[in-house]
Amino acid sequence: MEAVKENKMGVLPVKKLLVTMALPIMISMLVQALYNVVDSIFVGQYSENAFAAVSLAFPVQMLIIAVAVGTGVGMNSLVSRRLGEKKFEDANEGVSAGIFLGILSWIGFAAFGIFFSQMFFEAFTEGIEGGVEIAAMGTQYVSICTIFSFGVFIQITCERIMQSTGVTIYNMITQIAGAVINIILDPILIFGLGPFPEMGAAGAAIATVIGQIVAMLMCLYFVNRKIKEVKIKLRGFRPKKRIIGEIYKVGVPSIVMQAITSVMIVGFNFILVVFYAPDISAAAVSVLGAYFKLQSFIFLPVLGLTNGLIPIVAYNYGARHKQRITDVIRFATILAVIIMIVGMVIFQLFPDALLQMFNATPAMLELGTQALRIISLCFAFAGVGIVFSSVFQAVGNGVLSMIVSLCRQLIVILPAAYLLSLFGSVSDVWYAFPIAECVSLVLSIFFFRYVSRKYIKPLDHPAAFVPGM
């Protein structure tokens, strides 16, 4: 009878469990990737400078997502572990704290959008072709996305609340709804169809935040009406240092891990702008922006897979089910590698067709074809690293994930890109990506062996196991 009362994450066969939990998230993330690319396609059709502006704005958007998702991952890990341990009061405190932290994060980004967005764009557009126009459009785009970012913060927090209880179908519904609204509004607001004025890049930003706000409202409804295990209780809520500390113990490394992508893109853009002629650097910046839009079709489904994996591992870690943990990790790794190999094949065979979606200029097409083929060489290695990093987060040791990401996207890739840029050919710079993936794979395997020995193996001996340690 006790097993019947347990959450499905502790009793359902792990392969079926992972598929049923991860598939809706993967579908929703594919839709997210689609609307990101469609957004860029419309902007690219509007003008090349508008596409460059949105490409330069991408790191700021990535940073917003990093803070929202990182905080959500910390909350997800805490709530799932507490549910596995049957500590329901702590689980409720965790979800309320997650909403509170999301609101604080929105206030910080809104302040950045109001006071610093223009300064950010002027720093990267001085000296490049069309720089004044790019800076003006980029400032508008980022200001709108940051000031109205409360939608994405609350949406992502609520999605992680649902994931922590094993419910993921509503995530798919809300993300698809937000994405469809975005896609419909994009051409209307960018080009000024019907009664709407032509707004260019600003129109793309408005379409994005409207979609996020609608998804947020739907998420709040589902969490309050459909989720029974935990409840958001903001009335009379008082932040508890212990709960927030537990969230950020995993969340801060995850934020850093994802924010590093923004730092890496900024650093890469700096290298491209400084070391190459203005016409080449502008095309290379657009190539980098196009790559990150395209790779989302490959990486986001894998991240969706691991979003389903984290609560399963965390719950069974709290419930001391070792075999279920090892089985689900093995299955997730196989699926991740298969997805990444498919992505690599597509990038190798069809780089021209992929770039043409963004109305690529001849210079962008020439640079981009080489870039996509070179960067995708080690996609499979990245799949293994993403799964292992998620395991580190699930057992409460997000620091290891952070270290891997630091090496993959900062410590290795930027120095490698700088050194390769000294050879004079922009095509050489793209090899920094596979170099970084190889290094991070080795590090991920080393850390996974440590986690298996310290966290997972002791589950065979209950007396030696202390949850959350």
C-alpha positions in Angstrom: 0.0 0.0 0.0 2.9 2.3 0.7 4.2 2.0 -2.8 0.8 2.9 -4.2 0.8 6.2 -2.3 4.2 7.1 -3.5 4.7 9.6 -6.3 5.0 8.0 -9.8 8.7 9.0 -9.9 9.4 6.3 -7.3 7.4 3.4 -8.8 6.9 3.8 -12.6 9.4 1.9 -14.8 12.2 4.4 -15.4 12.3 4.3 -19.2 8.6 4.9 -19.4 8.8 7.5 -16.7 11.6 9.4 -18.4 9.8 9.4 -21.8 6.4 10.4 -20.3 8.0 13.2 -18.3 10.6 14.4 -20.8 8.6 14.1 -24.1 6.2 17.0 -23.4 9.1 19.2 -22.3 11.1 18.2 -25.4 8.2 19.0 -27.7 7.6 22.3 -25.9 11.3 23.2 -26.3 11.3 22.3 -29.9 8.4 24.7 -30.3 10.5 27.3 -28.4 13.4 26.7 -30.8 11.0 27.0 -33.7 9.7 30.4 -32.6 13.2 31.6 -31.8 14.2 30.8 -35.4 11.0 32.1 -36.9 11.5 35.3 -35.0 15.0 35.6 -36.4 13.8 34.7 -39.9 11.3 37.5 -39.9 13.9 40.0 -38.5 16.4 38.9 -41.1 13.8 39.5 -43.9 13.2 42.9 -42.4 16.9 44.0 -42.7 20.4 42.7 -42.2 21.1 45.4 -39.5 18.0 44.3 -37.6 19.2 40.7 -37.6 22.7 41.9 -36.4 20.9 43.9 -33.6 18.9 40.9 -32.5 22.1 38.7 -32.7 24.0 41.1 -30.4 20.9 41.2 -28.0 20.9 37.4 -27.8 23.4 37.2 -24.8 21.1 39.5 -22.7 18.2 37.2 -23.5 20.3 34.2 -22.6 21.2 35.8 -19.3 17.5 36.3 -18.4 16.9 32.7 -19.2 20.0 31.6 -17.3 18.8 33.3 -14.1 15.2 32.1 -14.5 16.1 28.5 -15.3 19.0 28.3 -12.8 16.7 29.5 -10.0 14.1 27.1 -11.2 16.5 24.2 -11.3 17.6 24.9 -7.7 13.9 24.9 -6.6 13.1 21.8 -8.7 16.0 19.9 -7.1 15.0 20.9 -3.6 11.3 20.3 -4.0 11.7 16.9 -5.7 14.2 15.7 -3.0 11.8 16.9 -0.2 8.9 15.1 -1.8 11.0 12.0 -2.0 11.8 12.4 1.7 8.1 13.1 2.5 9.0 16.6 3.9 6.0 18.4 2.4 6.2 21.6 4.4 9.7 22.3 3.1 8.5 21.5 -0.4 5.7 24.1 -0.1 8.2 26.6 1.3 10.4 25.9 -1.7 7.9 26.7 -4.4 6.8 30.0 -2.7 10.5 31.0 -2.4 11.0 30.2 -6.1 8.2 32.7 -7.1 9.6 35.3 -4.7 13.1 35.0 -6.2 11.7 35.2 -9.7 10.1 38.5 -8.9 13.3 39.9 -7.5 15.2 38.8 -10.6 12.7 40.5 -12.9 13.2 43.8 -11.0 17.0 43.6 -11.5 16.7 43.0 -15.3 14.1 45.7 -15.7 16.6 48.2 -14.1 19.3 47.0 -16.6 17.0 47.6 -19.5 16.1 51.1 -18.4 19.6 52.4 -17.5 22.2 50.3 -19.4 20.9 48.8 -22.6 22.1 51.7 -24.8 25.5 51.6 -23.3 25.7 47.8 -23.9 25.0 48.1 -27.7 27.2 51.1 -28.3 30.2 49.2 -26.9 29.8 46.5 -29.6 28.7 48.5 -32.6 31.4 51.3 -32.8 33.4 50.9 -35.9 31.3 48.2 -37.6 29.2 48.8 -40.7 25.8 50.2 -39.9 26.7 50.4 -36.2 24.5 53.4 -35.3 21.3 51.8 -36.7 22.2 48.4 -35.2 22.7 50.1 -31.7 19.4 51.9 -31.9 17.4 48.9 -32.9 19.2 46.7 -30.4 18.5 49.1 -27.5 14.8 49.1 -28.3 14.7 45.3 -28.5 16.6 44.7 -25.2 14.7 47.4 -23.3 11.3 45.8 -24.1 12.5 42.3 -23.4 14.0 43.2 -20.0 11.4 45.6 -18.7 8.6 43.1 -19.4 10.6 40.0 -18.4 8.4 39.2 -15.4 6.4 36.9 -17.8 9.3 34.6 -18.5 10.5 34.5 -14.9 7.2 33.5 -13.4 6.5 31.2 -16.4 9.7 29.2 -16.0 9.4 29.1 -12.2 5.9 27.6 -12.5 7.1 25.1 -15.1 9.8 23.9 -12.7 7.2 23.5 -9.9 5.2 21.2 -12.2 8.3 19.3 -13.2 9.3 18.8 -9.6 6.0 16.9 -9.0 6.3 14.7 -12.1 3.7 16.7 -14.1 5.1 18.0 -17.5 2.1 17.9 -19.9 1.0 21.4 -18.9 4.5 22.8 -19.6 4.0 21.7 -23.2 0.6 23.3 -23.4 1.8 26.7 -22.0 5.0 26.9 -24.0 3.2 26.0 -27.3 0.6 28.6 -26.6 3.2 31.3 -25.9 5.2 30.3 -29.0 2.2 30.3 -31.3 1.2 33.7 -30.2 4.7 35.0 -30.8 4.9 33.5 -34.3 1.5 35.0 -35.2 2.4 38.4 -33.9 5.9 38.5 -35.3 5.1 39.4 -39.0 2.2 41.7 -37.9 4.3 43.8 -35.6 7.6 43.7 -37.5 6.3 44.6 -40.9 3.2 46.6 -39.8 0.4 44.5 -41.2 -3.2 45.6 -40.9 -3.8 48.5 -38.5 -0.4 48.0 -36.8 2.5 50.3 -37.5 5.8 48.9 -38.8 8.1 48.4 -35.7 11.0 46.2 -37.0 13.1 44.7 -34.2 10.9 46.4 -31.5 7.9 44.6 -32.9 9.7 41.3 -32.5 10.4 42.1 -28.9 6.8 43.0 -28.2 5.6 39.8 -29.8 8.0 37.9 -27.6 6.9 39.4 -24.3 3.2 39.1 -25.1 3.7 35.4 -25.7 5.6 35.0 -22.4 3.0 36.8 -20.4 0.2 34.6 -21.8 2.2 31.5 -21.0 2.8 32.9 -17.5 -0.9 33.3 -16.8 -1.6 29.8 -18.1 1.2 28.4 -15.9 -0.2 30.1 -12.8 -3.6 28.6 -13.5 -2.3 25.1 -13.9 -0.1 25.2 -10.8 -2.9 26.5 -8.6 -5.7 24.2 -10.0 -4.0 21.0 -11.2 -1.0 20.4 -8.9 -1.9 18.8 -5.6 1.4 17.9 -4.0 2.6 21.5 -3.4 1.0 24.9 -3.2 2.2 28.5 -3.7 1.5 30.5 -0.6 2.6 34.1 -1.0 0.1 35.5 1.6 2.1 35.9 4.8 5.2 34.5 3.1 8.5 35.2 4.8 11.7 34.2 3.0 13.6 31.6 5.0 17.4 31.7 4.8 17.6 27.9 5.0 15.2 27.4 2.0 16.7 30.1 -0.2 20.2 28.8 0.6 19.1 25.3 -0.5 17.7 26.6 -3.7 20.8 28.7 -4.5 23.2 25.9 -3.5 22.1 24.3 -6.8 20.7 27.3 -8.5 23.7 29.7 -8.4 26.0 27.2 -10.1 23.3 26.5 -12.6 22.8 30.2 -13.2 26.5 30.7 -13.7 26.6 27.6 -15.9 24.0 29.0 -18.2 25.0 32.6 -17.9 28.5 31.6 -19.2 26.9 31.2 -22.6 26.1 34.9 -22.6 29.7 35.8 -21.6 31.1 33.4 -24.2 29.0 35.0 -27.0 30.0 38.5 -25.9 33.6 37.4 -25.8 33.4 35.7 -29.2 31.7 38.7 -30.8 34.5 40.9 -29.4 37.1 38.6 -31.0 35.3 38.7 -34.3 34.9 42.5 -34.3 38.4 43.3 -33.2 40.5 40.9 -35.3 38.7 41.1 -38.6 37.8 43.7 -41.2 34.5 45.5 -40.7 32.7 43.7 -43.5 34.0 40.2 -42.4 33.3 40.9 -38.7 29.7 42.0 -39.3 29.0 38.8 -41.3 30.8 36.6 -38.7 28.7 38.1 -35.9 25.6 37.3 -37.9 26.9 33.7 -38.4 27.4 33.3 -34.7 23.9 34.6 -34.0 22.4 32.2 -36.7 24.3 29.3 -35.2 22.9 29.8 -31.7 19.4 30.0 -33.1 19.9 26.8 -35.2 21.6 24.8 -32.5 18.7 25.3 -30.2 16.8 22.8 -32.4 19.4 20.2 -31.2 20.3 21.3 -27.7 16.9 22.3 -26.4 15.4 18.8 -26.9 18.4 17.4 -24.9 17.8 20.0 -22.2 14.1 19.0 -22.2 15.3 15.4 -21.7 17.4 16.5 -18.7 14.6 18.6 -17.3 12.7 15.4 -17.1 15.7 13.6 -15.7 16.5 15.9 -12.8 13.4 15.4 -10.8 13.5 11.7 -11.4 17.1 11.4 -10.1 16.4 13.9 -7.3 13.3 12.1 -6.1 14.9 8.7 -6.2 18.0 10.0 -4.5 15.8 11.3 -1.6 13.9 8.0 -1.6 17.2 5.9 -1.7 16.4 4.0 -4.9 19.9 3.4 -6.4 19.0 1.1 -9.2 16.4 3.4 -10.6 18.9 6.2 -10.6 21.6 4.3 -12.5 19.0 2.9 -15.0 17.5 6.3 -15.8 20.9 8.0 -16.2 22.1 5.3 -18.7 18.9 5.6 -20.7 19.0 9.4 -20.8 22.6 9.3 -22.0 21.8 7.0 -24.9 18.9 9.2 -26.0 20.9 12.4 -25.7 23.7 11.0 -27.8 21.3 9.9 -30.5 19.7 13.3 -30.7 23.1 15.1 -30.9 24.3 12.7 -33.7 21.2 13.5 -35.7 21.9 17.2 -35.3 25.5 16.8 -36.3 24.4 15.0 -39.5 22.0 17.8 -40.4 24.6 20.5 -39.8 27.2 18.6 -41.9 24.9 17.9 -44.9 22.7 21.0 -45.1 24.5 24.1 -43.8 23.7 26.2 -46.9 19.9 25.5 -46.6 20.0 26.3 -42.8 21.7 29.7 -43.3 19.5 30.6 -46.3 16.5 30.8 -43.9 18.0 34.0 -42.5 18.4 35.6 -45.9 22.1 35.2 -45.6 24.4 37.4 -47.7 27.1 35.8 -49.8 29.7 36.6 -47.1 27.6 35.2 -44.3 26.9 32.1 -46.4 30.6 31.5 -47.1 31.6 31.9 -43.5 28.6 30.1 -42.1 28.9 27.0 -44.1 32.4 26.3 -42.7 31.3 27.3 -39.2 28.3 25.0 -38.9 30.3 22.0 -40.2 33.2 22.7 -37.8 31.2 23.4 -34.7 28.9 20.4 -35.0 31.8 17.9 -35.1 31.6 17.2 -31.3 27.8 17.5 -30.7 27.7 13.9 -29.3 30.3 14.8 -26.7 28.1 17.7 -25.6 25.1 15.4 -25.2 27.0 13.2 -22.6 28.2 16.3 -20.7 24.7 17.8 -20.5 23.3 14.6 -19.0 26.1 14.2 -16.5 25.8 17.9 -15.4 22.1 17.4 -14.8 22.9 14.4 -12.5 25.2 16.6 -10.5 22.4 19.2 -10.1 19.9 16.5 -9.1 21.9 15.2 -6.2 22.5 18.7 -4.9 26.1 19.4 -6.2 25.6 22.1 -8.8 29.2 23.3 -8.3 30.5 20.4 -10.5 28.1 21.4 -13.3 29.4 25.0 -13.0 33.0 23.9 -13.2 32.3 21.9 -16.4 30.5 24.8 -18.0 33.2 27.2 -17.0 35.8 25.1 -18.8 33.5 24.4 -21.8 32.3 27.9 -22.5 34.9 30.3 -20.9 38.2 28.9 -19.7 38.9 26.8 -22.8 36.8 28.2 -25.7 37.7 31.9 -25.5 41.5 31.5 -25.1 41.4 28.9 -27.9 39.3 31.3 -30.1 41.8 34.1 -29.4 44.8 32.0 -30.3 43.2 30.6 -33.4 42.3 34.1 -34.5 46.0 35.0 -34.6 46.3 32.7 -37.6 44.4 35.3 -39.7 41.5 33.2 -41.0 38.1 33.5 -39.4 37.4 29.8 -40.3 40.1 28.8 -37.8 38.2 30.4 -34.9 35.3 28.0 -35.1 37.6 25.1 -34.1 37.5 26.5 -30.6 34.1 24.9 -30.2 35.1 21.2 -30.7 38.3 21.8 -28.7 36.2 23.0 -25.7 33.7 20.1 -26.1 36.5 17.5 -25.9 38.0 19.0 -22.7 34.5 19.2 -21.1 33.8 15.6 -21.9 36.9 14.4 -20.1 36.1 16.6 -17.1 32.4 15.4 -17.0 33.4 11.8 -17.0 35.9 12.4 -14.1 33.3 14.2 -12.1 30.6 11.6 -12.8 32.8 8.9 -11.4 33.2 11.0 -8.2 29.5 11.6 -7.9 28.7 7.9 -8.4 31.2 7.0 -5.7 30.2 9.7 -3.2 26.4 10.1 -3.7 25.0 7.1 -5.5 27.0 4.1 -4.3 26.3 4.8 -0.6 22.5 4.3 -1.3 23.3 0.6 -0.9 24.1 1.3 2.7 21.3 3.4 4.3 23.3 4.1 7.5 26.0 5.9 5.4 23.5 7.9 3.5 22.4 11.4 4.5 20.0 13.1 2.0 20.9 16.5 0.8 24.5 16.2 1.8 
